[in-house]
Amino acid sequence: MWLIVGIVSFCLLPWYVLEDGFWSFEWLFDGYPFDTDYAPAAFLIAQGEKLWLAPLPFFLLLPLLSRVLNHSAKQRSNVLIMAGVAGIAWLAMQGLGIGLRGWNFEALSQLFGPLDDRQFGMGFGALFLFATFLFFLTTGIAGRGAVNGDVFVVGAIGLIIAMVTVFIFFPIVQMLSSALRDNDGVYSLGIFAEKFFENKIWGLGCLQGGTRCGVAWNSLFLAVLVGFLTTVLGLVFALVATRSGLKRGNFLRAMTVLPIITPPFVIGLAIILLFGLSGSVTRFVADILDLQPTRWVYGLPGILIAQLLSFTPIAFLVMIGVVEGVSPSMEEAAQTLRASRWQTFKTVTLPLMRPGLANAFLLGFIESMADFGNPLVLGGNYDVLSTEIFFAIVGAQNDQGMAAVLAIALLIFTLSAFYAQRRWLGKKSYTTKTGKGDSGVHVMMPKRVLLPCYLVAGIWTLFTATVYGMILYGGFVETWGLNNTLTFKHYITAFGVGFNDFGIHFKGSAWDSFFTTLKIAATAAPLTAMLGLLTAWLLVRQNFAGKNAFEFGTMLSFAIPGTVIGVSYILAFNVPPIELTGTGVILIISFIFRNMPVGVRAGIASMSQLDKSLDEASLTLGANTWKTFTRIILPLMRPAILAALVFSFVRAMTAISAVIFLVSAEYNMATSYIIGRVENNDYGIAIAYSSVLIVVMLTVVALMQFIVNRSGKGSRLAQSRTNW
């Protein structure tokens, strides 16, 4: 089958990227197959063009030659491996060695002489031929007995490794190499050191009587502050929800959903409406105290407040599971030994929460480092790495090398946080539940903890509700702070609908970006869930060499901030061999690999609850691995599928840090459109659009939940009938 796919891709499919898009099929009537813009590789070689493609048919036909020569099964497997490795290596070498102006490396030019021809971005012919060589390789490895000779499992492992290599490691390596190049493309450690140690990045002027410190220290200070405060607030809310006897714990859980489905900069807009120069609170205080309104909220205070509102719910979600997971019997044992509630909380409960505290801090730290929207809206003169990377790319300097250097500094901080977390936790055991019954009751908090927690939780909940009230109300105000007349003008401007001779006309300015965002999010979400769950299945159910490295590679994108992903994708996919910038494909790919770790973790958690005997029974009854995975495992993983689908869809709808670098005029996303409105001070339209996004996402989440629940009921009914 793969031999046929390879022959078709080499002889019939366009080898290079089509400007009009493959699915338009206009290329079939525009000079195909002889026009070099649309020609398959075989026709290019026949015309004397792109002769570096000539060795590929030899590698492609090697397995066929092996069958003709009637080799043994082991020999055929060796030939498949050799053909796969040689084909992939040749595709990689010609793709990376030849660029827009001939040879990419001076050494190749000196070795082979100047090259008059150029390389274009790989198209569908190259894509399917690469897939052919990849599955030649995995089939050959399976034939040698790897993973019990299971072709599907080895093929799945190979596919994921290839995709992670191309769409995670390759862009990161390109970013690192870009930081080492000067404007003439020459590699130089001196250029990198000069840029990396600039005073703008690491300066300590604020400690020496100056006004500013470097952006790296600004980002680090803000991230540590946000990580610490969100962890404290998350712990407070978790204790109130589980250890206070409060009957409204479900309300607190519901509140955690709102920031997750809110575009990341919308909270910043609400803070401007409250505390900006014309904000409600600012005007109210200024009138009462007869003070001159100031712009105090722009800078560190505003960013800090916005990020606390955005990321505290994430810390709460982490901490509530940890607080509930502490074994009641251990707390009761402490009290039996005459410890007070305060001593029990301080010496037993709190130490057992160390993993949760570390994870909550890590999430807050990384989210703050990666946050782009709130610093862009509220940053003022307080510069951080994420916004500086953006301005290095799109600003007047247009310095991709500097953007790569800043991205490396950001990556160093996030990876260091991972390492510090692991060091702090060490190898101590925090296990409190062993699978045995535990009928104890959690100890209520002592009053010296309970009262401050009530006070903090009450104030913060009231403040959060006020901020979200401003988000809804701000979309109906004519001009905030100047004319508070209620109006639908902003919604009509963004989402106006009319009628013309052709029927309904979506005349609002936001419709294009809205429909584009829906299409891309709806495409990316199921692909993300599929890839994440397949990876989880391989990690839980299969044993193979390099499993730990495989897991690290699939989870790496979680540790990489979205800003770094955006920069690395621009540097990697703006030139051959893979040209994707300006297309919708690059947005979908960035969402898939940015959000895949969530699907992996959800799948691992869900699959760990499924007995392996289910797989064994299916295989014993004659089903192969593919049927077992699709017909047995996937139907039992509906909660994990729902979690992966919902998270992927919501993140695709609200992402900004990576998207801001990858959007184009044809594929403009909702968040990019809203940022543009904010930069033009059209706060009304920005907030109206954000409100619509929140409603849409709530509707989609509820719909997905309904569909999964209905299908779950149907499967349980069918199962009960079968059992009966």
VEXVO-525700 format. One record per residue (C-alpha): z, y, x; residue in one letter. Coordinates in steps of 0.02 Angstrom, whole numbers, plus 50000, padded with zeros to 5 digits. Layout:
REM residues N
ZYXa;...
***
This chain:
REM residues 724
500005000050000m;500485012350136w;498915008150234l;497885013250081i;498905029250063v;498595033250246g;496715030350236i;496565040950078v;497585055150154s;496555055050315f;494845053450233c;494995062150064l;496455074550054l;496375092150129p;497215091550298w;497825109650302y;498785120350178v;497755127550034l;497975145949996e;497675143649809d;498905129249796g;498505110749791f;498755108749604w;497425121749559s;496035109549613f;494875124449643e;494565117649817w;493575103149741l;492215115349688f;492275127249836d;491415118649980g;492435102649983y;492375092050089p;491345101050221f;492195118150215d;493455118050357t;494745126550246d;494785111550129y;494095097450234a;495035081050262p;495405076150442a;493965063650447a;492685077250402f;493445089550526l;493245077050667i;491465072750611a;491015091250624q;491745092650798g;493255102650736e;495095099350776k;494695085050894l;496545082950932w;496635073250767l;495455059750832a;496795047350896p;497645046150725l;496435033250648p;496805021450792f;498685021850755f;498325020250569l;497265004550585l;498384995450711l;499314985550574p;497654980150498l;497074974250669l;498694964350685s;498334955350521r;496534951750573v;497184944050735l;498394933350631n;499934938650728h;501624931050688s;502844940250574a;503844946350724k;502264952550811q;501684961550653r;503384970050641s;503234975750822n;501484982450789v;502104991850635l;503504999750737i;502315004450877m;501025011850755a;502375021650663g;503165028850820v;501485033150899a;500815041250740g;502375051850709i;502465056850893a;500635062050897w;500795072150736l;502335080850805a;501565084450975m;499935091750908q;500885101450775g;502145109150895l;500965110851043g;499585120750957i;499955136750863g;499145152250792l;498385157450959r;498005140751040g;499285132351151w;501095136351111n;501675132851289f;501005140351450e;501175123551539a;499935115651417l;498725129951444s;498805127551633q;498625108651615l;497165108051491f;496425125451506g;496355138651369p;496105132751190l;494925143151083d;495405134650920d;497025137050823r;498195126550718q;498515129150533f;499975123650427g;499985105250383m;499365101050208g;499415086150092f;498325075450205g;499545077450349a;501055075250234l;500505058550164f;499915052250333l;501625056550404f;502415046750261a;501275032050301t;501815031650483f;503645033850433l;503595018850317f;502595008650445f;504085011650559l;505445007450430t;504514992050368t;504364985850546g;506204988850579i;506654979450420a;505504965450475g;506544963950634r;508084960350525g;508924977450515a;510104979450365v;509754961450312n;507884964750317g;507954975350158d;506374986050158v;507004997950023f;508665001650110v;507875004250282v;506505014850203g;507805025650112a;508785028150273i;507195032850366g;506645044850230l;508305054150227i;508395054950417i;506625061950423a;506985075050289m;508645080450367v;507785081650537t;506345092250471v;507315103450351f;509015105250436i;508945101250622f;507195107950656f;507545125350581p;509215126550673i;508375121850838v;507005134750805q;508335147850773m;509225143450935l;507605144151033s;507135160850953s;508755168251015a;508245163451193l;506525171651185r;506075189651225d;504755199851134n;503365191851237d;503915174251192g;504635170551365v;506255160651370y;507675169751457s;509555166351459l;509785184351517g;508985191151358i;510105180051252f;511685185151346a;511205203551333e;510995202451145k;512445190651112f;513745201051205f;513195217751133e;514585229951094n;513925230450914k;514445212150894i;516045210550997w;516605228551024g;518465232751004l;518285251350976g;519445251150825c;520875245550938l;520535258951068q;520535274250957g;518755272150894g;518175270250715t;517345253150718r;517505235850789c;516085223650814g;515355214750664v;515965197950729a;517795203650729w;517565212050560n;516885195650487s;518245185150569l;519665196450510f;518985197050333l;518695178150326a;520445173950390v;521205186150265l;520175179150121v;520525161150172g;522405164150179f;522535174250017l;521395162949914t;522415147949972t;524035156349920v;523325161649751l;522555144449723g;524245136349760l;525125148449643v;523945144449499f;524035125749534a;525945126249530l;525955136349369v;524715124249288a;525635108249338t;527445111949386r;528035125449266s;527935117049096g;526635130049043l;525655124448890k;524115134748938r;523585124649089g;521885120949014n;521555139648999f;521815141549187l;520605127249218r;519315135349106a;519485151749201m;518905142849359t;517185140049283v;516765158549264l;516655163649448p;515655148049488i;514275152749364i;514345171349404t;513045178549524p;513995182149686p;513795201249685f;514155204249501v;516035205049531i;515655218449661g;514735228449527l;516215226849408a;517385233249544i;516255248349567i;516345251549380l;518245251049392l;518645258749561f;517055267449616g;516875286349628l;516485287149441s;517495271549396g;518655270549247s;520255267749345v;519785280549478t;519455294149348r;521035289749250f;522165290649404v;521305306349468a;521575315349302d;523405310249288i;523895314149468l;522665328649489d;521845320449641l;520075321149707q;519175304349678p;518725295449840t;517605281049894r;519075270449955w;518405254649874v;516865254349986y;517315244750142g;518625231550181l;519705234250024p;518255232249903g;517505217049990i;519215208950000l;519565211349814i;517835205049765a;517945189549875q;519705185449813l;519075185949634l;517565175349680s;518375161949787f;520155159849718t;519525147949581p;518775136649715i;520465135949804a;521285132249636f;520115117549605l;520585110449775v;522445113449759m;522715107149581i;522125089749631g;523265089949783v;524785096049686v;524535082749552e;524255069549686g;525985071349764v;526995055949715s;528425060349595p;529475045949664s;529585054249836m;530225070349758e;531465060549651e;532065051449807a;532425068149891a;533435074049741q;534365057449736t;534915061549914l;535655077749842r;534265089449895a;534055104749783s;532425108949698r;532075122049831w;532445109949975q;531365096649892t;529925108749871f;530075115450049k;530345099150143t;529415086150038v;528155093749917t;527425107550026l;527175097150185p;526235083950084l;525035097450028m;524425101150204r;522705093050181p;522415103050022g;523005119150103l;521875116150252a;520365112250143n;520675127250029a;520815138750180f;519245131450257l;518245133950097l;518855151950078g;518475155550261f;516715148550255i;516305156350086e;516875173350151s;515845171450310m;514305166450210a;514525179350071d;513085191650068f;513075199849896g;514815207649893n;514725215250069p;512995222050027l;513635230449869v;515355235949931l;515225235750121g;515065254350154g;515405256750340n;516235239750359y;514835229350434d;514905210350433v;513795197050509l;512925191650348s;512275209050306t;511845213050487e;510755197450494i;509845203450339f;509535220950407f;508955213850575a;507575204650481i;507065217150346v;507625233550426g;506615245350533a;507055235550691q;506265219150628n;507095209550770d;507065191050731q;507855187050898g;509355198050858m;509495190150686a;509535172950770a;510905178750891v;511965185350747l;511675169050652a;512285159050803i;513885169450808a;514145165850624l;513825147250651l;515075146750795i;516435153650681f;516115141350539t;516015125950651l;517575131650744s;518485132650577a;518005114450543f;518665109250713y;520285119150693a;520595111250523q;520425093750594r;521575098050740r;522905105350624w;522915090050512l;522895078350661g;523085059650632k;524625060650521k;524645051150358s;524825060750196y;524625045750082t;525855045749936t;524955034349813k;524705016249861t;523975009049702g;525665003449637k;526335010449474g;527245027149488d;528105031749326s;529065046549396g;528945064349332v;528485078949444h;529945090149489v;529865107349410m;529795122049528m;531425130749577p;531695147849501k;531485156849666r;529695149949669v;529355149749481l;529665168149444l;528565175249584p;527195162749535c;527265168349354y;527175186649407l;525715184249527v;524745172849409a;524985184549261g;524425200149355i;522935191349433w;522375183549267t;522475200549181l;521475208549322f;520155194649316t;519975196649127a;519775215549149t;518425213149280v;517435201349169y;517665213149023g;516845226649130m;515405214949169i;515035212748984l;515405230648934y;514435238549078g;512785231849013g;512965241748851f;513385258748927v;512045272148948e;512615278349120t;514305272749182w;515495287149218g;514295300449154l;513735294948981n;514735280848902n;513675280148744t;513395262148688l;511575256648695t;510435241348707f;509255250748823k;509625240348978h;509345223748888y;507725230348811i;507095236548979t;507465219949063a;507085207748922f;506025217048797g;504845206648689v;503325213148595g;501755207048511f;499925209848553n;498245202048511d;498705186348608f;500395183548524g;502125186048599i;502155197748749h;503645197048867f;503585215248920k;505325216648999g;505355219549186s;506515204749218a;505535190949132w;504475186049283d;505965183349397s;506935174949255f;505585161949219f;505295159049405t;507145156149433t;507255144049287l;505755134049348k;506355132949528i;508155128849478a;507575115649353a;506475107849487t;507765108349626a;509255101749526a;508635083949489p;507885082149664l;509545087549740t;510515075449631a;509315060949670m;509375063749858l;511265066349859g;511635050749756l;510425040149858l;511305045950016t;513005042049940a;512425024549893w;511855021350071l;513515027450142l;514615017550022v;513635001549996r;512684998750159q;513204995750338n;512025000850476f;512045007350654a;512345025950671g;513155027550499k;514395040950555n;513015051550633a;511985049150475f;513425055650368e;513695070450485f;511865075350474g;511835074950285t;513435085350273m;512965097950408l;512145110150288s;513835112750203f;514525120250364a;513005131450388i;513115147950293p;511665152150178g;511215167350283t;510945156150434v;509895144250329i;508805158750270g;508505165250446v;508155148050518s;506915144150379y;505985160450410i;505865156650596l;505385138350573a;504195138750425f;503275155250450n;502065147550576v;501225130550603p;501485116150594p;502405118850429i;501955135150342e;502985137350184l;503545155550179t;502975164950026g;502885149149920t;504015141949787g;504165125849889v;505235133950023i;506465139949891l;506585122549814i;506835114449985i;508185126950035s;509135123449873f;508975104549894i;509685103950070f;510955117850043r;511725109149891n;511435090849937m;513195088350012p;513985091149841v;512935077149767g;513405066149914v;515275069049894r;515205067049704a;514205050949725g;515405043949855i;516905047549744a;516085039649592s;515355024649682m;517005020549765s;517645016049591q;516245003449561l;516614985649615d;515374978649742k;515324962649640s;514144971849520l;512854973449659d;513134955749716e;512924948749540a;511284958049518s;510604952049685l;511174934249648t;510194934449485l;508594938749580g;508504957649566a;508004966849724n;508954981549795t;507864994549708w;508164987049535k;510024985149570t;510155003449619f;509145010349473t;509704998649333r;511504994649379i;512235008249490i;511435024249424l;511855021149239p;513685019149288l;513715035549384m;513425047949244r;514905059149289p;514285060749469a;512505063949409i;513125077449291l;514175085649428a;512715085749549a;511485092249417l;512635106049356v;513145111949529f;511355111549595s;510675120949444f;512035134149445v;511915137049633r;510025138549623a;510205151449483m;511515161849574t;511115159649760a;510755175249860i;511195173350046s;509735161850090a;508595167049947v;508525185249999i;507505180250153f;506355168050065l;505795176849905v;504055184349891s;503105195149769a;502465179649679e;504115170249684y;505485182949654n;507175176049603m;508425183349480a;509735187349611t;508455196249720s;507875206449570y;509685211349529i;510015216649709i;508475227749699g;509165235949541r;510845238749626v;510005247049776e;509135258849652n;510805262349566n;510195254049404d;511895246349373y;511605244549186g;510065233549207i;510905223449346a;512435219749240i;511405216149084a;510345203649182y;511925195649255s;512675193649082s;511105184849023v;511185173049173l;513005168649135i;512585164648953v;511065154149005v;512075144149131m;513485140949009l;512195134748884t;511345123349010v;513005116349072v;513545112648892a;511845104748854l;511925093549008m;513685088248962q;513115084148785f;511615073948843i;512655064048969v;514025060848840n;512765055048709r;511895043448832s;513605037148888g;514095033048709k;512445024048682g;512665013548837s;514455009048791r;513895004048615l;512514993148686a;513724985548810q;514994981448673s;513634973148568r;513074963048718t;514854957448754n;515104952748570w;
***
